[in-house]
Amino acid sequence: MIYETNSPEETFALGKALAEKASAGDVFTLNGDLGVGKTVFTQGFGAGLGIKEPINSPTFTILQVYDEGRLPLYHFDVYRIGDPDEMDEIGFEEYVYGDGVTLIEWANLIEDILPKKLTAVTIEKDLSKGLSYRKITVE
């Protein structure tokens, strides 16, 4: 499916709508350049799970766990991972195959260790359509 949003609020709403349908064990990968709205999408996703605390990208911590929603959210940002083997130290598989929903930013950097069943989300800008325009592909 391809979605087009024209504001951060619309990107947030799409993330929220996808999370409202998510089930335990679901894995979502989130790819896109810096500044395309991955964090806004993730904040909406958290809201869709009922998470009230602020959601920020865990760029320096790699993993942030949110337990207060209807399902736990395991939010990974693997931008700073140099080697996919580093994910073992974090307990990656315990989260991905756990009882929550996993969302992985920059997932293309760890493709070799991703589960076969996942939902890939790609966010792209097209400045010719406006500064806030985003094309969001969910497959």
Summary of the structure (lengths in Angstrom):
residues: 139
radius of gyration: 14.1
end to end distance: 6.3
largest distance: 42.6
contacts: 415
relative contact order: 0.26
helix: 32%
strand: 25%
